[in-house]
Amino acid sequence: VDGLRASLRAILSNIGRDGSTYGAHSLRIGGATAMAFCHASAEVIKDVGRWNSDAYLRYIRECRGDYMSYMTRICSADVDDMEADHLDLDAHDLDDSDYV
């Protein structure tokens, strides 16, 4: 583990990242997150990460791109004002002509 950690930090430092903020466990978190982002099934993520339970869910980090996509879709959703379309009528006030 020490060798892997040292190699990971050296590689990250070489590409301009602060390698000291990463450890061998970062690969477990990153792997689970990447697989979830690629829509891998829970079974595949658990198998690759050697999880026997749903503990893998603690490792998956939400991706900023996903959040931005959700927010864009929410903000551009075409919604009706259902309250304005609602008529407050009792059933006995209606006749057959109201159902045309």
Distance bins in CASP14 RR format, pairs under 12 A and 6 or more apart:
PFRMAT RR
TARGET T0000
AUTHOR 0000-0000-0000
RMODE 2
METHOD distances of the structure
MODEL  1
1 7 0 0 0 0 0 1 0 0 0 0 0
1 8 0 0 0 0 0 1 0 0 0 0 0
1 23 0 0 0 0 1 0 0 0 0 0 0
1 24 1 0 1 0 0 0 0 0 0 0 0
1 25 0 0 0 0 1 0 0 0 0 0 0
1 27 0 0 0 0 0 1 0 0 0 0 0
1 28 0 0 0 0 0 1 0 0 0 0 0
2 8 0 0 0 0 0 1 0 0 0 0 0
2 9 0 0 0 0 0 1 0 0 0 0 0
2 23 0 0 0 0 0 1 0 0 0 0 0
2 24 0 0 0 0 1 0 0 0 0 0 0
3 9 0 0 0 0 1 0 0 0 0 0 0
3 10 0 0 0 0 1 0 0 0 0 0 0
3 11 0 0 0 0 0 1 0 0 0 0 0
3 23 0 0 0 0 0 1 0 0 0 0 0
3 24 0 0 0 0 1 0 0 0 0 0 0
4 10 0 0 0 0 0 1 0 0 0 0 0
4 11 0 0 0 0 0 1 0 0 0 0 0
4 22 0 0 0 0 0 1 0 0 0 0 0
4 23 0 0 0 0 1 0 0 0 0 0 0
4 24 1 0 1 0 0 0 0 0 0 0 0
4 25 0 0 0 0 0 1 0 0 0 0 0
4 26 0 0 0 0 0 1 0 0 0 0 0
4 27 1 0 0 1 0 0 0 0 0 0 0
4 28 0 0 0 0 0 1 0 0 0 0 0
5 11 0 0 0 0 0 1 0 0 0 0 0
5 12 0 0 0 0 0 1 0 0 0 0 0
5 19 0 0 0 0 1 0 0 0 0 0 0
5 20 0 0 0 0 0 1 0 0 0 0 0
5 21 0 0 0 0 0 1 0 0 0 0 0
5 22 0 0 0 0 1 0 0 0 0 0 0
5 23 1 0 1 0 0 0 0 0 0 0 0
5 24 1 0 1 0 0 0 0 0 0 0 0
5 25 0 0 0 0 1 0 0 0 0 0 0
5 26 0 0 0 0 1 0 0 0 0 0 0
5 27 0 0 0 0 1 0 0 0 0 0 0
6 12 0 0 0 0 0 1 0 0 0 0 0
6 13 0 0 0 0 0 1 0 0 0 0 0
6 19 0 0 0 0 0 1 0 0 0 0 0
6 20 0 0 0 0 0 1 0 0 0 0 0
6 22 0 0 0 0 0 1 0 0 0 0 0
6 23 0 0 0 0 1 0 0 0 0 0 0
6 24 0 0 0 0 1 0 0 0 0 0 0
7 13 0 0 0 0 0 1 0 0 0 0 0
7 14 0 0 0 0 0 1 0 0 0 0 0
7 19 0 0 0 0 0 1 0 0 0 0 0
7 22 0 0 0 0 0 1 0 0 0 0 0
7 23 0 0 0 0 0 1 0 0 0 0 0
7 24 0 0 0 0 1 0 0 0 0 0 0
7 27 0 0 0 0 0 1 0 0 0 0 0
8 14 0 0 0 0 0 1 0 0 0 0 0
8 15 0 0 0 0 0 1 0 0 0 0 0
8 17 0 0 0 0 0 1 0 0 0 0 0
8 19 1 0 0 1 0 0 0 0 0 0 0
8 20 0 0 0 0 0 1 0 0 0 0 0
8 21 0 0 0 0 0 1 0 0 0 0 0
8 22 1 0 1 0 0 0 0 0 0 0 0
8 23 1 0 1 0 0 0 0 0 0 0 0
8 24 1 0 0 1 0 0 0 0 0 0 0
8 25 0 0 0 0 0 1 0 0 0 0 0
8 26 1 0 0 1 0 0 0 0 0 0 0
8 27 1 0 0 1 0 0 0 0 0 0 0
8 28 0 0 0 0 0 1 0 0 0 0 0
8 30 0 0 0 0 0 1 0 0 0 0 0
9 15 0 0 0 0 0 1 0 0 0 0 0
9 16 0 0 0 0 0 1 0 0 0 0 0
9 17 0 0 0 0 1 0 0 0 0 0 0
9 18 0 0 0 0 1 0 0 0 0 0 0
9 19 1 0 1 0 0 0 0 0 0 0 0
9 20 1 0 0 1 0 0 0 0 0 0 0
9 21 0 0 0 0 1 0 0 0 0 0 0
9 22 1 0 0 1 0 0 0 0 0 0 0
9 23 1 0 0 1 0 0 0 0 0 0 0
9 24 0 0 0 0 1 0 0 0 0 0 0
9 26 0 0 0 0 1 0 0 0 0 0 0
9 27 0 0 0 0 0 1 0 0 0 0 0
10 16 0 0 0 0 0 1 0 0 0 0 0
10 17 0 0 0 0 0 1 0 0 0 0 0
10 19 1 0 0 1 0 0 0 0 0 0 0
10 20 0 0 0 0 0 1 0 0 0 0 0
10 22 0 0 0 0 0 1 0 0 0 0 0
10 23 0 0 0 0 0 1 0 0 0 0 0
11 17 0 0 0 0 1 0 0 0 0 0 0
11 19 0 0 0 0 1 0 0 0 0 0 0
11 22 0 0 0 0 1 0 0 0 0 0 0
11 23 0 0 0 0 0 1 0 0 0 0 0
11 26 0 0 0 0 0 1 0 0 0 0 0
11 27 0 0 0 0 0 1 0 0 0 0 0
12 18 1 0 0 1 0 0 0 0 0 0 0
12 19 1 0 1 0 0 0 0 0 0 0 0
12 20 0 0 0 0 1 0 0 0 0 0 0
12 21 0 0 0 0 1 0 0 0 0 0 0
12 22 1 0 1 0 0 0 0 0 0 0 0
12 23 0 0 0 0 1 0 0 0 0 0 0
12 26 0 0 0 0 1 0 0 0 0 0 0
12 27 0 0 0 0 0 1 0 0 0 0 0
13 19 1 0 1 0 0 0 0 0 0 0 0
13 20 0 0 0 0 1 0 0 0 0 0 0
13 21 0 0 0 0 0 1 0 0 0 0 0
13 22 0 0 0 0 1 0 0 0 0 0 0
15 22 0 0 0 0 0 1 0 0 0 0 0
16 22 0 0 0 0 0 1 0 0 0 0 0
17 23 0 0 0 0 0 1 0 0 0 0 0
17 26 0 0 0 0 0 1 0 0 0 0 0
18 26 0 0 0 0 0 1 0 0 0 0 0
19 26 0 0 0 0 1 0 0 0 0 0 0
20 26 0 0 0 0 0 1 0 0 0 0 0
22 28 0 0 0 0 0 1 0 0 0 0 0
22 29 0 0 0 0 1 0 0 0 0 0 0
22 30 0 0 0 0 0 1 0 0 0 0 0
23 29 0 0 0 0 1 0 0 0 0 0 0
23 30 0 0 0 0 0 1 0 0 0 0 0
24 30 0 0 0 0 0 1 0 0 0 0 0
25 31 0 0 0 0 0 1 0 0 0 0 0
25 32 0 0 0 0 0 1 0 0 0 0 0
25 58 0 0 0 0 0 1 0 0 0 0 0
25 59 0 0 0 0 1 0 0 0 0 0 0
26 32 0 0 0 0 0 1 0 0 0 0 0
26 33 0 0 0 0 0 1 0 0 0 0 0
26 34 0 0 0 0 0 1 0 0 0 0 0
26 59 0 0 0 0 0 1 0 0 0 0 0
26 61 0 0 0 0 0 1 0 0 0 0 0
27 33 0 0 0 0 0 1 0 0 0 0 0
27 34 0 0 0 0 0 1 0 0 0 0 0
27 48 0 0 0 0 0 1 0 0 0 0 0
27 49 0 0 0 0 0 1 0 0 0 0 0
27 59 0 0 0 0 0 1 0 0 0 0 0
28 34 0 0 0 0 0 1 0 0 0 0 0
28 35 0 0 0 0 0 1 0 0 0 0 0
28 45 0 0 0 0 0 1 0 0 0 0 0
28 48 0 0 0 0 0 1 0 0 0 0 0
28 49 1 0 0 1 0 0 0 0 0 0 0
28 50 0 0 0 0 1 0 0 0 0 0 0
28 51 0 0 0 0 1 0 0 0 0 0 0
28 55 0 0 0 0 0 1 0 0 0 0 0
28 56 0 0 0 0 1 0 0 0 0 0 0
28 58 0 0 0 0 0 1 0 0 0 0 0
28 59 1 0 0 1 0 0 0 0 0 0 0
28 60 0 0 0 0 0 1 0 0 0 0 0
28 61 0 0 0 0 0 1 0 0 0 0 0
29 35 0 0 0 0 0 1 0 0 0 0 0
29 36 0 0 0 0 0 1 0 0 0 0 0
29 45 0 0 0 0 0 1 0 0 0 0 0
29 49 0 0 0 0 0 1 0 0 0 0 0
29 56 0 0 0 0 0 1 0 0 0 0 0
29 57 0 0 0 0 0 1 0 0 0 0 0
29 58 0 0 0 0 1 0 0 0 0 0 0
29 59 1 0 1 0 0 0 0 0 0 0 0
29 60 0 0 0 0 1 0 0 0 0 0 0
29 61 1 0 0 1 0 0 0 0 0 0 0
30 36 0 0 0 0 1 0 0 0 0 0 0
30 37 0 0 0 0 1 0 0 0 0 0 0
30 38 0 0 0 0 0 1 0 0 0 0 0
30 45 0 0 0 0 0 1 0 0 0 0 0
30 48 0 0 0 0 0 1 0 0 0 0 0
30 49 0 0 0 0 0 1 0 0 0 0 0
30 56 0 0 0 0 0 1 0 0 0 0 0
30 59 1 0 0 1 0 0 0 0 0 0 0
30 60 0 0 0 0 1 0 0 0 0 0 0
30 61 1 0 0 1 0 0 0 0 0 0 0
30 63 0 0 0 0 0 1 0 0 0 0 0
31 37 0 0 0 0 1 0 0 0 0 0 0
31 38 0 0 0 0 1 0 0 0 0 0 0
31 40 0 0 0 0 1 0 0 0 0 0 0
31 44 0 0 0 0 0 1 0 0 0 0 0
31 45 0 0 0 0 1 0 0 0 0 0 0
31 48 1 0 0 1 0 0 0 0 0 0 0
31 49 0 0 0 0 1 0 0 0 0 0 0
31 51 0 0 0 0 0 1 0 0 0 0 0
31 56 0 0 0 0 1 0 0 0 0 0 0
31 59 1 0 0 1 0 0 0 0 0 0 0
31 60 0 0 0 0 1 0 0 0 0 0 0
31 61 0 0 0 0 1 0 0 0 0 0 0
32 38 0 0 0 0 0 1 0 0 0 0 0
32 40 0 0 0 0 1 0 0 0 0 0 0
32 42 0 0 0 0 0 1 0 0 0 0 0
32 44 0 0 0 0 0 1 0 0 0 0 0
32 45 1 0 1 0 0 0 0 0 0 0 0
32 46 0 0 0 0 1 0 0 0 0 0 0
32 47 0 0 0 0 0 1 0 0 0 0 0
32 48 0 0 0 0 1 0 0 0 0 0 0
32 49 1 0 0 1 0 0 0 0 0 0 0
32 50 0 0 0 0 0 1 0 0 0 0 0
32 51 0 0 0 0 1 0 0 0 0 0 0
32 54 0 0 0 0 0 1 0 0 0 0 0
32 55 0 0 0 0 0 1 0 0 0 0 0
32 56 1 0 1 0 0 0 0 0 0 0 0
32 57 0 0 0 0 1 0 0 0 0 0 0
32 58 0 0 0 0 1 0 0 0 0 0 0
32 59 1 0 1 0 0 0 0 0 0 0 0
32 60 1 0 1 0 0 0 0 0 0 0 0
32 61 0 0 0 0 1 0 0 0 0 0 0
32 62 0 0 0 0 0 1 0 0 0 0 0
33 40 0 0 0 0 0 1 0 0 0 0 0
33 45 0 0 0 0 1 0 0 0 0 0 0
33 56 0 0 0 0 0 1 0 0 0 0 0
33 57 0 0 0 0 0 1 0 0 0 0 0
33 58 0 0 0 0 0 1 0 0 0 0 0
33 59 1 0 0 1 0 0 0 0 0 0 0
33 60 1 0 1 0 0 0 0 0 0 0 0
33 61 1 0 1 0 0 0 0 0 0 0 0
33 62 0 0 0 0 1 0 0 0 0 0 0
33 63 1 0 0 1 0 0 0 0 0 0 0
33 64 0 0 0 0 0 1 0 0 0 0 0
33 66 0 0 0 0 0 1 0 0 0 0 0
34 40 0 0 0 0 1 0 0 0 0 0 0
34 44 0 0 0 0 0 1 0 0 0 0 0
34 45 0 0 0 0 1 0 0 0 0 0 0
34 48 0 0 0 0 0 1 0 0 0 0 0
34 49 0 0 0 0 0 1 0 0 0 0 0
34 59 0 0 0 0 0 1 0 0 0 0 0
34 60 0 0 0 0 1 0 0 0 0 0 0
34 61 0 0 0 0 1 0 0 0 0 0 0
34 63 0 0 0 0 1 0 0 0 0 0 0
35 41 0 0 0 0 1 0 0 0 0 0 0
35 42 0 0 0 0 1 0 0 0 0 0 0
35 43 0 0 0 0 0 1 0 0 0 0 0
35 44 1 0 0 1 0 0 0 0 0 0 0
35 45 1 0 1 0 0 0 0 0 0 0 0
35 46 0 0 0 0 1 0 0 0 0 0 0
35 47 0 0 0 0 0 1 0 0 0 0 0
35 48 1 0 0 1 0 0 0 0 0 0 0
35 49 0 0 0 0 1 0 0 0 0 0 0
35 51 0 0 0 0 0 1 0 0 0 0 0
35 56 0 0 0 0 1 0 0 0 0 0 0
35 59 0 0 0 0 1 0 0 0 0 0 0
35 60 0 0 0 0 1 0 0 0 0 0 0
35 61 0 0 0 0 0 1 0 0 0 0 0
35 63 0 0 0 0 0 1 0 0 0 0 0
36 42 0 0 0 0 1 0 0 0 0 0 0
36 44 0 0 0 0 0 1 0 0 0 0 0
36 45 1 0 0 1 0 0 0 0 0 0 0
36 46 0 0 0 0 0 1 0 0 0 0 0
36 48 0 0 0 0 0 1 0 0 0 0 0
36 49 0 0 0 0 0 1 0 0 0 0 0
36 56 0 0 0 0 1 0 0 0 0 0 0
36 57 0 0 0 0 1 0 0 0 0 0 0
36 59 0 0 0 0 1 0 0 0 0 0 0
36 60 1 0 1 0 0 0 0 0 0 0 0
36 61 0 0 0 0 1 0 0 0 0 0 0
36 62 0 0 0 0 1 0 0 0 0 0 0
36 63 0 0 0 0 1 0 0 0 0 0 0
36 66 0 0 0 0 1 0 0 0 0 0 0
37 45 0 0 0 0 0 1 0 0 0 0 0
37 60 0 0 0 0 1 0 0 0 0 0 0
37 61 0 0 0 0 1 0 0 0 0 0 0
37 62 0 0 0 0 1 0 0 0 0 0 0
37 63 1 0 1 0 0 0 0 0 0 0 0
37 64 0 0 0 0 0 1 0 0 0 0 0
37 65 0 0 0 0 1 0 0 0 0 0 0
37 66 1 0 0 1 0 0 0 0 0 0 0
37 69 0 0 0 0 0 1 0 0 0 0 0
38 44 0 0 0 0 1 0 0 0 0 0 0
38 45 0 0 0 0 1 0 0 0 0 0 0
38 48 0 0 0 0 0 1 0 0 0 0 0
38 60 0 0 0 0 0 1 0 0 0 0 0
38 63 0 0 0 0 0 1 0 0 0 0 0
38 66 0 0 0 0 0 1 0 0 0 0 0
39 45 0 0 0 0 0 1 0 0 0 0 0
39 66 0 0 0 0 0 1 0 0 0 0 0
40 46 0 0 0 0 1 0 0 0 0 0 0
40 47 0 0 0 0 1 0 0 0 0 0 0
40 48 1 0 0 1 0 0 0 0 0 0 0
40 49 0 0 0 0 0 1 0 0 0 0 0
40 56 0 0 0 0 0 1 0 0 0 0 0
40 60 0 0 0 0 0 1 0 0 0 0 0
41 47 0 0 0 0 1 0 0 0 0 0 0
41 48 0 0 0 0 0 1 0 0 0 0 0
41 56 0 0 0 0 0 1 0 0 0 0 0
42 48 0 0 0 0 0 1 0 0 0 0 0
42 49 0 0 0 0 0 1 0 0 0 0 0
42 51 0 0 0 0 1 0 0 0 0 0 0
42 53 0 0 0 0 0 1 0 0 0 0 0
42 54 1 0 0 1 0 0 0 0 0 0 0
42 55 0 0 0 0 0 1 0 0 0 0 0
42 56 1 0 0 1 0 0 0 0 0 0 0
42 57 0 0 0 0 1 0 0 0 0 0 0
42 60 0 0 0 0 0 1 0 0 0 0 0
43 49 0 0 0 0 0 1 0 0 0 0 0
43 51 0 0 0 0 0 1 0 0 0 0 0
43 52 0 0 0 0 0 1 0 0 0 0 0
43 54 0 0 0 0 0 1 0 0 0 0 0
43 56 0 0 0 0 0 1 0 0 0 0 0
44 51 0 0 0 0 0 1 0 0 0 0 0
44 56 0 0 0 0 0 1 0 0 0 0 0
45 51 1 0 0 1 0 0 0 0 0 0 0
45 53 0 0 0 0 0 1 0 0 0 0 0
45 54 0 0 0 0 0 1 0 0 0 0 0
45 55 0 0 0 0 0 1 0 0 0 0 0
45 56 1 0 1 0 0 0 0 0 0 0 0
45 57 0 0 0 0 1 0 0 0 0 0 0
45 59 0 0 0 0 1 0 0 0 0 0 0
45 60 1 0 0 1 0 0 0 0 0 0 0
46 52 1 0 0 1 0 0 0 0 0 0 0
46 53 1 0 0 1 0 0 0 0 0 0 0
46 54 1 0 0 1 0 0 0 0 0 0 0
46 55 0 0 0 0 1 0 0 0 0 0 0
46 56 1 0 1 0 0 0 0 0 0 0 0
46 57 0 0 0 0 1 0 0 0 0 0 0
46 59 0 0 0 0 0 1 0 0 0 0 0
46 60 0 0 0 0 0 1 0 0 0 0 0
47 56 0 0 0 0 1 0 0 0 0 0 0
48 56 0 0 0 0 1 0 0 0 0 0 0
48 59 0 0 0 0 0 1 0 0 0 0 0
49 55 0 0 0 0 1 0 0 0 0 0 0
49 56 1 0 0 1 0 0 0 0 0 0 0
49 59 0 0 0 0 1 0 0 0 0 0 0
49 60 0 0 0 0 0 1 0 0 0 0 0
50 56 0 0 0 0 1 0 0 0 0 0 0
50 59 0 0 0 0 0 1 0 0 0 0 0
51 57 0 0 0 0 1 0 0 0 0 0 0
51 58 0 0 0 0 1 0 0 0 0 0 0
51 59 0 0 0 0 1 0 0 0 0 0 0
51 60 0 0 0 0 0 1 0 0 0 0 0
54 60 0 0 0 0 0 1 0 0 0 0 0
60 66 0 0 0 0 0 1 0 0 0 0 0
61 67 0 0 0 0 0 1 0 0 0 0 0
62 68 0 0 0 0 0 1 0 0 0 0 0
62 69 0 0 0 0 0 1 0 0 0 0 0
62 70 0 0 0 0 1 0 0 0 0 0 0
63 69 0 0 0 0 1 0 0 0 0 0 0
63 70 0 0 0 0 0 1 0 0 0 0 0
64 70 0 0 0 0 0 1 0 0 0 0 0
64 71 0 0 0 0 0 1 0 0 0 0 0
65 71 0 0 0 0 1 0 0 0 0 0 0
65 72 0 0 0 0 1 0 0 0 0 0 0
65 73 0 0 0 0 0 1 0 0 0 0 0
66 72 0 0 0 0 0 1 0 0 0 0 0
66 73 0 0 0 0 0 1 0 0 0 0 0
67 73 0 0 0 0 0 1 0 0 0 0 0
67 74 0 0 0 0 0 1 0 0 0 0 0
68 74 0 0 0 0 0 1 0 0 0 0 0
68 75 0 0 0 0 0 1 0 0 0 0 0
69 75 0 0 0 0 0 1 0 0 0 0 0
69 76 0 0 0 0 0 1 0 0 0 0 0
70 76 0 0 0 0 0 1 0 0 0 0 0
70 77 0 0 0 0 0 1 0 0 0 0 0
71 77 0 0 0 0 0 1 0 0 0 0 0
79 85 0 0 0 0 0 1 0 0 0 0 0
80 86 0 0 0 0 0 1 0 0 0 0 0
87 93 0 0 0 0 1 0 0 0 0 0 0
87 94 0 0 0 0 1 0 0 0 0 0 0
87 98 0 0 0 0 1 0 0 0 0 0 0
89 95 0 0 0 0 0 1 0 0 0 0 0
89 98 0 0 0 0 1 0 0 0 0 0 0
90 98 0 0 0 0 0 1 0 0 0 0 0
91 98 0 0 0 0 0 1 0 0 0 0 0
91 99 0 0 0 0 0 1 0 0 0 0 0
92 98 0 0 0 0 0 1 0 0 0 0 0
94 100 0 0 0 0 0 1 0 0 0 0 0
END
